[in-house]
Amino acid sequence: MTTDLTGTRVLITGGANGLGLREAQTMSARGASVILADIDERAGTEAAEALRAAGGSALFVLLDVTDDASWVAALETVAQELGGIDALVNNAGIEISDLLIDLDPVGARRVLDVNVIGTALGIKHGFRSLKERGGVIVNTASVAATIAFPGIGIYSASKSAVERLTKVAAAESGRLGYGVRVNTVAPGLVPNAMGGQLAVDMERLGLFESTDAAVGAVVSLTPSGRLATEDDIAAGVAFLVSEDAAFINGVTLSIDGAMGM
Ligand SMILES: NC(=O)c1ccc[n+]([C@@H]2O[C@H](COP(=O)([O-])OP(=O)(O)OC[C@H]3O[C@@H](n4cnc5c(N)ncnc54)[C@H](O)[C@@H]3O)[C@@H](O)[C@H]2O)c1
C-alpha cells in the first residue's frame, strides 16, 4: 500500500540531490506535483526535467534557505506557476564534522545557519503560504538529534534545534488556527554523499580506525542491523505529507532502525 498524493503540490528544499531528490521522486510517483528548491541550479534543473520526462509534474526554483528574500522570490515563482503549495519539506541541510576541541566557528555558524535558520525561515514562509487553506510542513532532523556520536557536535545540536522548532511551530499553528501540521523526520545514517562523507570524517578525526569501522559502529548501534536507505526516508516523508497522517502533528518520526531509541 502506498500513500496517494494526487494533486498535492509539495516544495522540497535541497530537492536537487540526495534525500530531497529521492523524496521528490517518491512523491511524484504517487501523483504529487513537486517543486525542487535548491542552490544547485544545474542538478535541480536536470532533476526536474527527468521527472517531467517520466510523466510527472516538476518544477525547479532557485532557493537559498538561509535568505529571507530568496524564500519570497521562490514562493512567488511557485504561486505564478502552480498557484501555491500544499506542503513544504524542509530537507536542505549540511554537515561539517569537527571535534569540539578543534571547533571552527565559521563552519559551525554555517551549519547552524543552513540547518536551523534555514528550517525556521522555511516554517515562516511555509506558514505564510499555507495558512489560508491549511497544509503540511515536514522538517528534517537526524538520529544525531537524540544520540551522542562523537565528531558531530554542532550538527547534532542543529538537529536537536530542528526537533524543538517543529514542536513550537505545531503549537503556534494550533493556537493561531493556521491548520498546518508540522512534523519532523529523523533519518538514520544513509550511505549517500553526506552519510558517506561523515563516515570518512570519522576516520580523519581519529575517532575510528577506518571508514568501515565507523560504519560498522553505526550498524552495531542499530537494532534493525543495517544503515538507512533513501527510500526508507522518502516513504516516511510521503506518509507525513499525506492525508493518512491527518492527525499526526508535532512529532518526530524516527526512521533509523531504532538507533536513536
Ligand atoms: N545522509 C544522511 O545520512 C542523513 C542522515 C540524517 C539526516 N540527514 C539530513 O537529510 C537532509 C538531506 O541530506 P542529504 O543526505 O540528501 O544531503 P546532500 O548533501 O546529498 O543534499 C543536500 C541538498 O541541500 C542543498 N542545500 C545545501 N545548502 C542549501 C541552501 N542554503 N539552500 C538550499 N539548498 C541547500 C544541496 O545543494 C543539496 O542538494 C539534510 O538535512 C541532512 O542533514 C541526512
The ligand as an SDF file (V2000), in Angstrom:
LIG
                    3D

 44 48  0  0  0  0  0  0  0  0999 V2000
   22.5880   11.4400    4.5290 N   0  0  0  0  0  0  0  0  0  0  0  0
   22.3790   11.0800    5.7990 C   0  0  0  0  0  0  0  0  0  0  0  0
   22.9420   10.0930    6.2980 O   0  0  0  0  0  0  0  0  0  0  0  0
   21.4400   11.8810    6.6520 C   0  0  0  0  0  0  0  0  0  0  0  0
   21.0840   11.3560    7.9010 C   0  0  0  0  0  0  0  0  0  0  0  0
   20.2260   12.0940    8.7170 C   0  0  0  0  0  0  0  0  0  0  0  0
   19.7230   13.3080    8.2850 C   0  0  0  0  0  0  0  0  0  0  0  0
   20.1070   13.7850    7.0620 N   0  0  0  0  0  0  0  0  0  0  0  0
   19.5540   15.0970    6.6700 C   0  0  0  0  0  0  0  0  0  0  0  0
   18.8240   14.9330    5.4620 O   0  0  0  0  0  0  0  0  0  0  0  0
   18.8830   16.1490    4.7020 C   0  0  0  0  0  0  0  0  0  0  0  0
   19.3420   15.8360    3.2960 C   0  0  0  0  0  0  0  0  0  0  0  0
   20.6370   15.2350    3.3710 O   0  0  0  0  0  0  0  0  0  0  0  0
   21.3230   14.5610    2.1050 P   0  0  0  0  0  0  0  0  0  0  0  0
   21.9920   13.3280    2.5760 O   0  0  0  0  0  0  0  0  0  0  0  0
   20.3720   14.4880    0.9860 O   0  0  0  0  0  0  0  0  0  0  0  0
   22.4530   15.6600    1.7730 O   0  0  0  0  0  0  0  0  0  0  0  0
   23.0140   16.1270    0.3580 P   0  0  0  0  0  0  0  0  0  0  0  0
   24.2610   16.8830    0.6770 O   0  0  0  0  0  0  0  0  0  0  0  0
   23.0840   14.9590   -0.5720 O   0  0  0  0  0  0  0  0  0  0  0  0
   21.9060   17.1100   -0.2180 O   0  0  0  0  0  0  0  0  0  0  0  0
   21.6370   18.3360    0.4090 C   0  0  0  0  0  0  0  0  0  0  0  0
   20.9640   19.2580   -0.5860 C   0  0  0  0  0  0  0  0  0  0  0  0
   20.7290   20.5100    0.0870 O   0  0  0  0  0  0  0  0  0  0  0  0
   21.1370   21.5500   -0.7760 C   0  0  0  0  0  0  0  0  0  0  0  0
   21.4690   22.7470    0.0050 N   0  0  0  0  0  0  0  0  0  0  0  0
   22.5470   22.9480    0.7980 C   0  0  0  0  0  0  0  0  0  0  0  0
   22.5330   24.1790    1.2970 N   0  0  0  0  0  0  0  0  0  0  0  0
   21.4000   24.7770    0.8240 C   0  0  0  0  0  0  0  0  0  0  0  0
   20.8240   26.0660    0.9840 C   0  0  0  0  0  0  0  0  0  0  0  0
   21.4270   27.0140    1.7270 N   0  0  0  0  0  0  0  0  0  0  0  0
   19.6500   26.3280    0.3710 N   0  0  0  0  0  0  0  0  0  0  0  0
   19.0480   25.3910   -0.4040 C   0  0  0  0  0  0  0  0  0  0  0  0
   19.5580   24.1670   -0.6100 N   0  0  0  0  0  0  0  0  0  0  0  0
   20.7240   23.8730    0.0010 C   0  0  0  0  0  0  0  0  0  0  0  0
   22.3060   20.9910   -1.5540 C   0  0  0  0  0  0  0  0  0  0  0  0
   22.5610   21.7350   -2.7400 O   0  0  0  0  0  0  0  0  0  0  0  0
   21.8320   19.5790   -1.8210 C   0  0  0  0  0  0  0  0  0  0  0  0
   21.0490   19.4990   -2.9900 O   0  0  0  0  0  0  0  0  0  0  0  0
   19.7990   17.0920    5.4760 C   0  0  0  0  0  0  0  0  0  0  0  0
   19.0200   17.9610    6.2810 O   0  0  0  0  0  0  0  0  0  0  0  0
   20.5920   16.1410    6.3450 C   0  0  0  0  0  0  0  0  0  0  0  0
   21.1070   16.7700    7.4970 O   0  0  0  0  0  0  0  0  0  0  0  0
   20.9300   13.1120    6.2370 C   0  0  0  0  0  0  0  0  0  0  0  0
  1  2  1  0
  2  3  2  0
  2  4  1  0
  4  5  1  0
  4 44  2  0
  5  6  2  0
  6  7  1  0
  7  8  2  0
  8  9  1  0
  8 44  1  0
  9 10  1  0
  9 42  1  0
 10 11  1  0
 11 12  1  0
 11 40  1  0
 12 13  1  0
 13 14  1  0
 14 15  2  0
 14 16  1  0
 14 17  1  0
 17 18  1  0
 18 19  2  0
 18 20  1  0
 18 21  1  0
 21 22  1  0
 22 23  1  0
 23 24  1  0
 23 38  1  0
 24 25  1  0
 25 26  1  0
 25 36  1  0
 26 27  1  0
 26 35  1  0
 27 28  2  0
 28 29  1  0
 29 30  1  0
 29 35  2  0
 30 31  1  0
 30 32  2  0
 32 33  1  0
 33 34  2  0
 34 35  1  0
 36 37  1  0
 36 38  1  0
 38 39  1  0
 40 41  1  0
 40 42  1  0
 42 43  1  0
M  CHG  2   8   1  16  -1
M  END
$$$$
